[in-house]
Amino acid sequence: MKAFLILVKVLLISRLKGMFDSKRFKSMLAAYIVLAVFGTGMLIALTTGGAALGFIGADILAEMLLLYYVICSMLTVIFGLVPMMSYMYHNNDGEFLASLPVPENTVFFAKLFTVYLYEFVTGFFLMFFPMLAMGITAGAGAVYYIGLLFAVILVPALPLLLTSILSVPLMYVTSFFKNKGVLSTIVFILVFGVIMLVYFTGIASFQRLGSAGEFNFESVPAVFIEASESLKKIFYPLYALAAFAGGMYFVGLDPAVSAVLYLVIALASFFALGAITMLISSFGYRRGVLGQFENKKSAPKRAGGYKVSAPRLALMKREWTQIIKNPSVGFQCLFGVVIMPIMLFAYRSLLSFGADESGEEILFDLSKIMGVMFMCIFCGSLNVAAMTPISREGANFYQTKLFPVSYTEQIRAKQFVNLIIAYASLAAGMAVLITLYSLRPFEAVMLFIFETLFIYCFSCFAMRNDIAGPKLNWTAPVEAIKRNAKVTTFQLLSMLVTSGFGLYFIAGLIAFVFVPFGIWGDLITWLPPVIAAGIMLPVSHKALYKNLEIKYEEIEF
């Protein structure tokens, strides 16, 4: 236990070191506080509004809690899976910690507990205040608030334990492969894609559940109860926790005895998962970590000597290798290629539940609007590779100044790679749009042209932003992305701009349905944004490459 506590203390100091001295800390803290207050306020408003409308009451409190626990757990997996895997297996301290003379499950649980503390802070804002408001508005008893404390502590732990049980054998197996980084990146993307698909499919199924017959407010509790019947078979530990707080009881048992029994079941389930995690980690964690740091053996040199590549091609291969060799970085950079088709497919499914009642024409118009909006907001703005070309170099940045090629040529090679990734995301999204949505050929062509131009503009401005102030001081490569305030700020700004374009497209699509204007309506809807993006293209190109040699030389580690 002493070794565990010492490791947790060291890991926390390591993660927080320099954070409070950072020049951007005050602005980052203020931004997080604003987001936390705004998000918590929205959740409280939803829960109190739901109670006022009769969606939330003492009779369906357990079902509501179960749904909320499941959503919070899924959000923990969606947003915490990759950072957790990166910190557990690909951090720079992994090789050192795995070689310490302490049991490997002690090291494993120390790092896992450190991750849990971060997830606990997020989960606290997601759960405590909204659930407190839910209990007050529903008139819950004292047991509910005791269950609230258990939920805040245990709900973030469930997805971490489950993903840990899967991650140890996964990393153990990949550690034996030569291209372990590439394999891990592929697995990360596939696993995340499956999780997102299941998540969106579950939302679609839940929405279909409430769509049978004519909608009325009185039917909402019945929908929640029916949905919870399926969920509790899969997430029974969470259901036991919700049943304890929600006042459910076993048939034939006293309510007090039932509450204690549900709490015992919930705690026993979590302890059982912890025991399984400890058992698995004691066998495979050390090998899984050390294997990630083993270098691939050099292939024997051929008699013909080295193969000479063109400078730009060689630099592109270096950039691509740098992206995919670390699974966390590879996942972040290739995220858009996976998420775009999944989101478009899922939302098409979400909007298709009422086809029989509403008529196909109206539905397709609605799905078209959503599809265009998602393409505008996310297609270009998810290009993380363009936002971190210099930051990802880290301590090795000085080497790029020694390469026998110009800085401009290096930036062009980096831009070619991030453009290939962004255009792959565009191609995947357009394939789903054309296949499942009702885009006419003219609309598809104009949207494709706009996105093509915007992606290049985004790439230029994003790379220019990183060159102006890269984050080179990090311990894990993913920190150049996840703990880089400039990435978050630029991404939000880009989404704001693209939301404006998306709203313009939507306004035109809706307006000219009610006021048919023929080809002129199409031109008014699509041509101005395309012209605007075309004008911005040379401006963005000049912003990146003008005085690039001087700006690059001024970057210091």
C-alpha positions as CSV (number, residue, x, y, z in Angstrom):
1,M,0.0,0.0,0.0
2,K,2.9,2.3,0.8
3,A,4.4,1.8,-2.6
4,F,1.1,2.5,-4.2
5,L,0.6,5.8,-2.4
6,I,4.2,6.9,-3.2
7,L,3.7,6.1,-6.9
8,V,0.4,8.0,-7.0
9,K,2.0,11.0,-5.3
10,V,4.9,11.0,-7.8
11,L,2.6,10.5,-10.8
12,L,0.3,13.4,-9.7
13,I,3.3,15.7,-9.2
14,S,4.7,14.7,-12.6
15,R,1.4,15.4,-14.4
16,L,0.7,18.7,-12.6
17,K,4.3,19.9,-12.7
18,G,4.6,23.3,-14.4
19,M,0.9,23.5,-15.0
20,F,0.3,26.2,-12.4
21,D,3.3,28.2,-13.5
22,S,2.2,28.2,-17.1
23,K,1.4,31.6,-18.7
24,R,-1.8,30.2,-20.1
25,F,-2.9,28.6,-16.9
26,K,-5.2,31.5,-15.7
27,S,-6.9,31.8,-19.1
28,M,-7.3,28.0,-19.4
29,L,-8.7,27.8,-15.8
30,A,-11.2,30.6,-16.5
31,A,-12.3,28.8,-19.7
32,Y,-12.8,25.5,-17.9
33,I,-14.7,27.2,-15.1
34,V,-17.0,28.9,-17.7
35,L,-17.6,25.6,-19.5
36,A,-18.2,23.8,-16.2
37,V,-20.7,26.4,-14.9
38,F,-22.5,26.6,-18.3
39,G,-22.6,22.8,-18.8
40,T,-23.7,22.1,-15.3
41,G,-26.4,24.8,-15.5
42,M,-27.7,23.3,-18.7
43,L,-27.9,19.8,-17.1
44,I,-29.6,21.2,-14.0
45,A,-32.1,23.0,-16.3
46,L,-32.8,19.8,-18.2
47,T,-33.4,17.8,-15.0
48,T,-35.6,20.4,-13.4
49,G,-37.5,21.0,-16.6
50,G,-38.0,17.3,-17.0
51,A,-39.4,17.1,-13.5
52,A,-41.8,20.0,-14.2
53,L,-43.1,18.3,-17.4
54,G,-43.5,15.0,-15.6
55,F,-40.6,13.2,-17.2
56,I,-38.9,12.8,-13.8
57,G,-40.7,11.6,-10.8
58,A,-40.3,9.3,-7.8
59,D,-42.0,6.4,-9.7
60,I,-39.3,6.3,-12.5
61,L,-36.4,7.7,-10.5
62,A,-34.4,4.5,-10.7
63,E,-34.9,4.2,-14.5
64,M,-33.8,7.8,-15.0
65,L,-30.7,7.3,-12.9
66,L,-29.8,4.2,-14.8
67,L,-30.0,6.0,-18.2
68,Y,-28.0,8.9,-16.8
69,Y,-25.3,6.5,-15.3
70,V,-25.0,4.7,-18.7
71,I,-24.7,8.0,-20.6
72,C,-22.0,9.2,-18.2
73,S,-20.1,5.9,-18.5
74,M,-20.2,6.0,-22.3
75,L,-18.9,9.6,-22.2
76,T,-16.1,8.5,-20.0
77,V,-15.2,5.7,-22.5
78,I,-15.6,8.0,-25.6
79,F,-13.5,10.8,-24.3
80,G,-11.2,8.9,-21.9
81,L,-10.3,5.7,-23.7
82,V,-7.4,7.1,-25.8
83,P,-5.9,9.4,-23.1
84,M,-6.1,6.5,-20.6
85,M,-4.4,4.1,-23.0
86,S,-1.7,6.7,-23.9
87,Y,-0.9,7.4,-20.3
88,M,-0.9,3.8,-19.2
89,Y,1.2,2.4,-22.1
90,H,2.9,5.1,-24.1
91,N,4.0,7.8,-21.6
92,N,7.7,8.5,-21.4
93,D,7.8,7.2,-17.8
94,G,6.4,3.8,-18.7
95,E,9.6,2.0,-19.3
96,F,11.1,3.3,-16.0
97,L,8.0,2.6,-13.9
98,A,7.6,-0.9,-15.3
99,S,11.2,-1.8,-14.3
100,L,10.8,-0.7,-10.7
101,P,11.1,-3.5,-8.0
102,V,7.4,-3.4,-7.1
103,P,4.6,-5.7,-8.2
104,E,3.5,-4.7,-11.7
105,N,-0.2,-4.5,-10.7
106,T,0.9,-1.9,-8.1
107,V,2.3,0.2,-10.9
108,F,-0.7,-0.5,-13.0
109,F,-3.2,0.5,-10.4
110,A,-1.2,3.6,-9.4
111,K,-1.4,4.9,-13.0
112,L,-5.1,3.8,-13.3
113,F,-5.9,5.6,-10.1
114,T,-4.3,8.8,-11.4
115,V,-6.4,8.6,-14.5
116,Y,-9.5,7.9,-12.3
117,L,-8.8,11.1,-10.3
118,Y,-9.0,13.1,-13.6
119,E,-12.2,11.3,-14.6
120,F,-13.6,11.8,-11.1
121,V,-13.3,15.6,-11.4
122,T,-15.2,15.5,-14.8
123,G,-17.7,13.0,-13.5
124,F,-18.4,15.2,-10.4
125,F,-19.6,18.1,-12.6
126,L,-21.5,15.8,-14.9
127,M,-23.3,14.0,-12.1
128,F,-23.4,15.7,-8.7
129,F,-25.3,18.9,-9.3
130,P,-27.7,17.6,-12.0
131,M,-28.5,14.5,-9.8
132,L,-28.9,16.8,-6.8
133,A,-31.4,18.9,-8.7
134,M,-33.1,15.7,-9.9
135,G,-33.5,14.4,-6.4
136,I,-34.9,17.7,-5.1
137,T,-37.4,18.1,-7.9
138,A,-38.5,14.5,-7.6
139,G,-38.9,14.7,-3.8
140,A,-36.4,11.9,-3.2
141,G,-35.6,10.6,0.3
142,A,-32.3,10.5,2.3
143,V,-31.3,7.2,0.7
144,Y,-31.2,8.9,-2.7
145,Y,-28.5,11.3,-1.6
146,I,-26.4,8.5,-0.1
147,G,-26.7,6.8,-3.4
148,L,-25.6,10.0,-5.1
149,L,-22.3,10.0,-3.2
150,F,-21.7,6.3,-4.2
151,A,-22.6,7.1,-7.8
152,V,-20.2,10.0,-8.1
153,I,-17.4,7.7,-6.8
154,L,-18.2,4.5,-8.6
155,V,-19.7,5.4,-12.0
156,P,-16.5,6.8,-13.5
157,A,-14.6,3.7,-12.2
158,L,-16.8,1.2,-14.1
159,P,-15.7,2.1,-17.7
160,L,-12.1,2.5,-16.6
161,L,-12.0,-1.0,-15.1
162,L,-13.7,-2.5,-18.2
163,T,-11.4,-0.9,-20.6
164,S,-8.4,-1.9,-18.4
165,I,-9.5,-5.5,-18.5
166,L,-9.5,-5.3,-22.4
167,S,-6.3,-3.2,-22.7
168,V,-3.9,-5.4,-20.8
169,P,-4.2,-8.5,-23.1
170,L,-4.5,-6.2,-26.1
171,M,-1.2,-4.4,-25.4
172,Y,0.4,-7.7,-24.3
173,V,-0.3,-9.2,-27.7
174,T,0.7,-6.2,-29.8
175,S,4.0,-6.0,-27.9
176,F,5.3,-9.0,-29.8
177,F,4.8,-7.4,-33.2
178,K,7.4,-5.4,-35.0
179,N,5.0,-2.7,-36.1
180,K,3.3,-2.5,-32.7
181,G,2.6,1.2,-32.9
182,V,0.8,0.9,-36.2
183,L,-1.2,-2.2,-35.0
184,S,-2.2,-0.4,-31.8
185,T,-3.3,2.7,-33.8
186,I,-5.5,0.5,-36.0
187,V,-7.0,-1.3,-33.0
188,F,-7.7,2.0,-31.2
189,I,-9.5,3.4,-34.2
190,L,-11.5,0.2,-34.8
191,V,-12.5,-0.1,-31.1
192,F,-13.5,3.6,-30.9
193,G,-15.5,3.2,-34.1
194,V,-17.4,0.3,-32.8
195,I,-18.1,2.1,-29.5
196,M,-19.4,5.2,-31.3
197,L,-21.5,3.1,-33.6
198,V,-23.0,1.2,-30.7
199,Y,-23.6,4.5,-28.9
200,F,-25.4,6.2,-31.8
201,T,-27.3,3.0,-32.6
202,G,-28.5,2.8,-29.0
203,I,-29.8,6.4,-29.2
204,A,-31.6,5.6,-32.4
205,S,-33.2,2.5,-30.9
206,F,-34.3,4.5,-27.8
207,Q,-35.8,7.2,-30.1
208,R,-37.6,4.5,-32.1
209,L,-38.9,3.1,-28.9
210,G,-40.8,6.3,-28.1
211,S,-42.0,6.8,-31.7
212,A,-44.6,4.1,-31.9
213,G,-48.0,5.7,-32.0
214,E,-48.9,9.3,-31.4
215,F,-46.4,11.1,-29.1
216,N,-47.8,12.5,-25.7
217,F,-46.1,13.5,-22.5
218,E,-47.9,10.8,-20.5
219,S,-46.1,8.1,-22.5
220,V,-42.6,9.3,-21.6
221,P,-42.3,7.4,-18.3
222,A,-43.3,4.2,-20.0
223,V,-40.6,4.7,-22.6
224,F,-37.9,5.2,-19.9
225,I,-39.1,2.1,-18.1
226,E,-39.1,0.0,-21.3
227,A,-35.6,1.3,-22.3
228,S,-34.2,0.5,-18.8
229,E,-35.3,-3.1,-19.0
230,S,-32.8,-3.7,-21.8
231,L,-30.1,-1.6,-20.3
232,K,-30.1,-3.3,-16.9
233,K,-29.3,-6.6,-18.5
234,I,-26.1,-5.2,-19.8
235,F,-25.2,-2.7,-17.0
236,Y,-26.5,-4.5,-14.0
237,P,-23.9,-3.0,-11.5
238,L,-25.1,0.5,-12.6
239,Y,-28.8,-0.7,-12.3
240,A,-28.2,-2.0,-8.8
241,L,-26.7,1.4,-7.9
242,A,-29.7,3.2,-9.5
243,A,-32.2,0.9,-7.8
244,F,-30.6,1.6,-4.4
245,A,-30.9,5.4,-4.8
246,G,-34.3,5.2,-6.6
247,G,-36.1,3.2,-3.9
248,M,-36.6,0.0,-5.9
249,Y,-37.2,-3.2,-3.9
250,F,-37.2,-7.0,-4.5
251,V,-40.6,-8.6,-4.5
252,G,-41.4,-10.0,-1.0
253,L,-38.6,-8.1,0.7
254,D,-38.7,-5.1,3.0
255,P,-37.7,-1.9,1.2
256,A,-34.8,-1.3,3.7
257,V,-33.5,-4.8,3.2
258,S,-33.8,-4.4,-0.6
259,A,-31.9,-1.2,-0.5
260,V,-29.0,-2.8,1.4
261,L,-29.1,-5.8,-0.9
262,Y,-28.9,-3.6,-4.0
263,L,-26.0,-1.6,-2.5
264,V,-24.1,-4.9,-1.7
265,I,-24.7,-6.1,-5.3
266,A,-23.3,-2.8,-6.7
267,L,-20.3,-2.7,-4.4
268,A,-19.5,-6.5,-5.0
269,S,-19.7,-6.0,-8.7
270,F,-17.2,-3.2,-8.7
271,F,-14.9,-5.0,-6.3
272,A,-15.1,-8.1,-8.6
273,L,-14.1,-6.0,-11.6
274,G,-11.2,-4.6,-9.6
275,A,-10.1,-8.1,-8.7
276,I,-10.2,-9.3,-12.3
277,T,-8.3,-6.2,-13.4
278,M,-5.7,-6.9,-10.7
279,L,-5.3,-10.5,-11.7
280,I,-4.9,-9.7,-15.4
281,S,-2.5,-6.8,-14.8
282,S,-0.3,-9.0,-12.7
283,F,0.4,-11.2,-15.6
284,G,0.7,-8.9,-18.6
285,Y,1.1,-5.2,-17.8
286,R,4.9,-5.1,-17.5
287,R,5.4,-6.9,-20.8
288,G,2.7,-4.8,-22.5
289,V,4.5,-1.6,-21.5
290,L,8.1,-2.6,-22.1
291,G,7.1,-4.1,-25.5
292,Q,5.9,-0.7,-26.6
293,F,9.3,0.8,-26.1
294,E,11.3,-2.0,-27.9
295,N,12.8,-0.8,-31.1
296,K,12.4,-2.8,-34.2
297,K,15.5,-4.6,-35.3
298,S,17.2,-3.0,-38.3
299,A,16.9,-5.0,-41.5
300,P,20.2,-6.1,-43.1
301,K,21.5,-3.7,-45.6
302,R,21.4,-4.8,-49.2
303,A,24.6,-4.9,-51.3
304,G,23.3,-2.2,-53.5
305,G,23.4,0.4,-50.7
306,Y,20.7,2.8,-49.5
307,K,17.7,3.6,-51.6
308,V,17.5,7.3,-52.2
309,S,14.0,9.0,-52.1
310,A,13.0,12.4,-53.2
311,P,13.3,14.9,-50.2
312,R,9.6,15.7,-50.1
313,L,8.6,12.0,-50.3
314,A,11.1,11.1,-47.5
315,L,9.8,13.9,-45.3
316,M,6.2,12.8,-45.9
317,K,7.1,9.2,-44.9
318,R,8.7,10.6,-41.8
319,E,5.7,12.7,-40.9
320,W,3.3,9.7,-41.5
321,T,5.5,7.4,-39.4
322,Q,5.6,10.0,-36.6
323,I,1.8,10.1,-36.6
324,I,1.0,6.3,-36.6
325,K,3.9,5.0,-34.5
326,N,2.2,6.3,-31.4
327,P,-1.4,5.0,-31.1
328,S,-2.8,7.9,-29.2
329,V,-1.4,10.5,-31.6
330,G,-2.4,8.3,-34.6
331,F,-5.9,8.1,-33.2
332,Q,-6.2,11.8,-32.7
333,C,-5.0,12.6,-36.2
334,L,-7.0,10.0,-38.0
335,F,-10.1,10.5,-35.8
336,G,-12.0,12.4,-38.5
337,V,-11.7,9.6,-41.0
338,V,-13.6,7.3,-38.7
339,I,-16.0,9.7,-37.0
340,M,-17.4,11.4,-40.1
341,P,-19.0,8.4,-41.8
342,I,-20.2,7.1,-38.4
343,M,-21.9,10.3,-37.4
344,L,-23.5,10.7,-40.7
345,F,-24.7,7.1,-40.8
346,A,-26.0,7.4,-37.2
347,Y,-27.9,10.6,-37.6
348,R,-29.5,9.3,-40.8
349,S,-30.6,6.4,-38.7
350,L,-31.9,8.7,-36.0
351,L,-34.0,10.7,-38.4
352,S,-35.4,7.7,-40.1
353,F,-37.5,6.4,-37.2
354,G,-40.7,8.2,-38.5
355,A,-40.6,7.5,-42.2
356,D,-43.9,5.7,-42.2
357,E,-45.7,8.5,-40.4
358,S,-44.1,11.6,-41.9
359,G,-43.5,10.7,-45.5
360,E,-40.1,10.1,-47.2
361,E,-39.8,13.5,-48.8
362,I,-39.9,15.5,-45.6
363,L,-37.6,13.1,-43.8
364,F,-35.0,13.3,-46.6
365,D,-35.0,17.1,-46.5
366,L,-34.4,17.0,-42.8
367,S,-31.7,14.5,-43.0
368,K,-30.0,16.5,-45.8
369,I,-30.0,19.6,-43.6
370,M,-28.4,17.6,-40.7
371,G,-25.9,16.0,-43.1
372,V,-24.8,19.2,-44.6
373,M,-24.4,20.8,-41.2
374,F,-22.2,18.0,-39.8
375,M,-20.0,18.0,-42.9
376,C,-19.5,21.8,-42.6
377,I,-18.7,21.8,-38.9
378,F,-16.6,18.6,-38.5
379,C,-15.0,17.7,-41.8
380,G,-12.3,20.3,-41.8
381,S,-12.2,21.2,-38.1
382,L,-11.1,17.7,-37.0
383,N,-7.8,17.8,-38.8
384,V,-5.6,17.6,-35.7
385,A,-2.5,16.8,-37.8
386,A,-2.7,20.2,-39.3
387,M,-2.9,21.9,-35.9
388,T,0.2,20.2,-34.4
389,P,2.9,19.7,-37.1
390,I,5.6,21.4,-35.0
391,S,4.2,20.6,-31.5
392,R,4.4,16.9,-32.2
393,E,8.2,17.1,-32.8
394,G,8.7,17.8,-29.1
395,A,12.3,17.7,-27.9
396,N,13.4,16.4,-31.4
397,F,12.4,19.7,-33.0
398,Y,16.1,20.8,-33.2
399,Q,16.8,17.9,-35.6
400,T,14.5,19.5,-38.2
401,K,16.8,22.5,-38.3
402,L,19.7,20.2,-39.3
403,F,17.9,18.5,-42.2
404,P,19.6,19.3,-45.6
405,V,16.3,20.7,-46.9
406,S,14.7,24.1,-46.5
407,Y,12.1,24.7,-43.8
408,T,9.5,25.5,-46.6
409,E,10.0,22.0,-48.0
410,Q,9.5,20.4,-44.6
411,I,6.3,22.3,-44.0
412,R,5.0,21.4,-47.5
413,A,5.6,17.7,-46.7
414,K,3.8,18.0,-43.4
415,Q,0.9,19.8,-45.2
416,F,0.6,17.2,-47.9
417,V,0.2,14.5,-45.2
418,N,-2.4,16.4,-43.2
419,L,-4.3,17.2,-46.4
420,I,-4.4,13.6,-47.4
421,I,-5.9,12.7,-44.0
422,A,-8.5,15.5,-44.3
423,Y,-9.5,14.7,-47.8
424,A,-9.8,11.0,-46.8
425,S,-12.3,12.2,-44.2
426,L,-14.1,14.3,-46.8
427,A,-14.3,11.3,-49.2
428,A,-15.7,9.0,-46.5
429,G,-18.3,11.6,-45.4
430,M,-19.3,12.4,-49.0
431,A,-19.7,8.6,-49.8
432,V,-22.2,8.3,-46.9
433,L,-24.0,11.6,-47.9
434,I,-24.4,10.6,-51.5
435,T,-25.5,7.0,-50.6
436,L,-27.9,7.6,-47.7
437,Y,-29.0,11.3,-48.0
438,S,-31.0,13.0,-50.7
439,L,-28.3,15.4,-52.1
440,R,-28.9,16.3,-55.7
441,P,-25.8,16.1,-58.0
442,F,-25.4,19.9,-58.1
443,E,-25.6,20.1,-54.2
444,A,-23.1,17.2,-53.8
445,V,-20.6,18.8,-56.2
446,M,-20.9,22.3,-54.7
447,L,-20.5,20.9,-51.1
448,F,-17.5,18.9,-52.2
449,I,-15.9,22.0,-53.8
450,F,-16.6,24.1,-50.7
451,E,-15.1,21.5,-48.4
452,T,-12.1,21.0,-50.6
453,L,-11.3,24.7,-50.6
454,F,-12.0,25.1,-46.9
455,I,-9.9,22.1,-45.8
456,Y,-6.9,23.7,-47.6
457,C,-7.5,27.1,-45.9
458,F,-7.9,25.4,-42.5
459,S,-4.7,23.5,-43.0
460,C,-2.7,26.7,-43.8
461,F,-4.1,28.8,-40.9
462,A,-3.8,25.9,-38.5
463,M,-0.2,25.2,-39.4
464,R,0.6,28.9,-39.2
465,N,-1.0,29.0,-35.7
466,D,1.2,26.1,-34.5
467,I,4.4,27.6,-36.0
468,A,3.7,30.9,-34.1
469,G,3.8,29.1,-30.7
470,P,4.3,25.3,-30.7
471,K,4.0,23.2,-27.5
472,L,7.3,21.4,-27.5
473,N,7.7,20.6,-23.8
474,W,5.8,17.4,-23.1
475,T,6.3,14.0,-21.6
476,A,3.9,12.0,-23.8
477,P,3.3,12.8,-27.5
478,V,-0.4,13.0,-27.1
479,E,0.1,16.0,-24.7
480,A,1.1,18.0,-27.8
481,I,-2.6,17.7,-28.7
482,K,-4.7,17.1,-25.6
483,R,-2.9,19.6,-23.4
484,N,-2.3,22.2,-26.0
485,A,-4.7,25.1,-25.4
486,K,-4.0,26.5,-28.9
487,V,-5.5,23.4,-30.5
488,T,-8.7,23.6,-28.5
489,T,-9.0,27.4,-29.2
490,F,-8.4,27.1,-32.9
491,Q,-10.7,24.1,-33.2
492,L,-13.6,25.9,-31.5
493,L,-13.0,29.0,-33.7
494,S,-13.0,26.9,-36.8
495,M,-16.2,25.2,-35.7
496,L,-17.8,28.6,-35.1
497,V,-16.8,29.8,-38.6
498,T,-18.0,26.6,-40.3
499,S,-21.3,26.7,-38.3
500,G,-21.9,30.1,-40.0
501,F,-21.4,28.5,-43.4
502,G,-23.6,25.6,-42.4
503,L,-26.4,27.8,-41.2
504,Y,-26.2,29.8,-44.5
505,F,-26.6,26.5,-46.5
506,I,-29.5,25.4,-44.3
507,A,-31.3,28.7,-44.6
508,G,-31.1,28.4,-48.4
509,L,-32.2,24.8,-48.4
510,I,-35.2,25.6,-46.3
511,A,-36.1,28.9,-47.9
512,F,-36.1,27.7,-51.4
513,V,-38.3,24.7,-50.5
514,F,-41.1,27.1,-49.7
515,V,-40.2,29.6,-52.3
516,P,-39.1,27.6,-55.4
517,F,-36.5,29.7,-57.3
518,G,-35.1,27.1,-59.7
519,I,-31.4,27.2,-60.6
520,W,-31.1,30.7,-59.1
521,G,-32.1,29.4,-55.7
522,D,-29.3,26.8,-55.9
523,L,-26.8,29.4,-57.0
524,I,-27.7,31.8,-54.2
525,T,-27.5,28.9,-51.6
526,W,-24.2,27.4,-52.7
527,L,-22.2,29.8,-54.8
528,P,-21.4,32.6,-52.2
529,P,-19.7,30.3,-49.6
530,V,-17.7,28.6,-52.4
531,I,-16.6,32.0,-53.7
532,A,-15.7,33.1,-50.1
533,A,-13.6,29.9,-49.6
534,G,-12.0,30.4,-53.0
535,I,-10.9,34.0,-52.0
536,M,-9.6,32.8,-48.7
537,L,-7.4,30.1,-50.3
538,P,-4.6,32.3,-51.6
539,V,-4.8,34.5,-48.5
540,S,-4.3,31.4,-46.3
541,H,-1.5,30.1,-48.5
542,K,0.3,33.4,-48.3
543,A,-0.2,33.6,-44.5
544,L,1.5,30.2,-44.1
545,Y,4.4,30.5,-46.5
546,K,5.3,34.2,-46.4
547,N,8.5,34.7,-44.4
548,L,8.2,31.0,-43.4
549,E,12.0,30.5,-43.2
550,I,12.4,33.4,-40.7
551,K,9.4,32.3,-38.6
552,Y,10.7,28.7,-38.5
553,E,14.2,29.8,-37.5
554,E,12.8,31.8,-34.6
555,I,11.2,28.8,-33.0
556,E,13.1,27.7,-29.9
557,F,12.7,24.7,-27.7
